[in-house]
Amino acid sequence: MSEPIEEFFERLTRGGPGLPRRADGSLRIDLTSGTTTERWLITMHGGDVSVSHRNAKADSVIRTSEKVFEGMVTGRVNAMAAALRGVVSLEGDPTLLVLFQRALPGPPPTSTKPTAATTRERT
């Protein structure tokens, strides 16, 4: 499993920026890589979050590739856009899915250095 994904789940369990206190239920994330599937089960109740690798029934399920999920946890892939493109499968309680998206980071900062194309004066 990639380091950014491991760090993301570790942050969730430490209470870092993530799921709102009102999130209540379970969310399973199924990540495929080649022929293997790794499962992460997130259980949320009253602001407490636990993460395990149990393959259990959940209120909501997210299925995608490890590569796409890594993009989501690093802010390079927008979760909703990926779902609309069909590279992320969502099922179950839509409230939990929306609340989970809030735990994902925004896009990485872009360079603020002007480039030749943006600084060229019009003639």
Buried (B, 14 or more C-beta within 10 A) or exposed (E): BBEBBEEBBEBBBEEEEBBEEEBBBBBBBBBBEEEEEBBBBBBBEEEEBEBBEEEEEBBBBBBBBBEBBBBBBBBEBBBEEBBEEEBBEBEBBEBBBEBBBEBBBEEEEEEEEEEEEEEEEEE
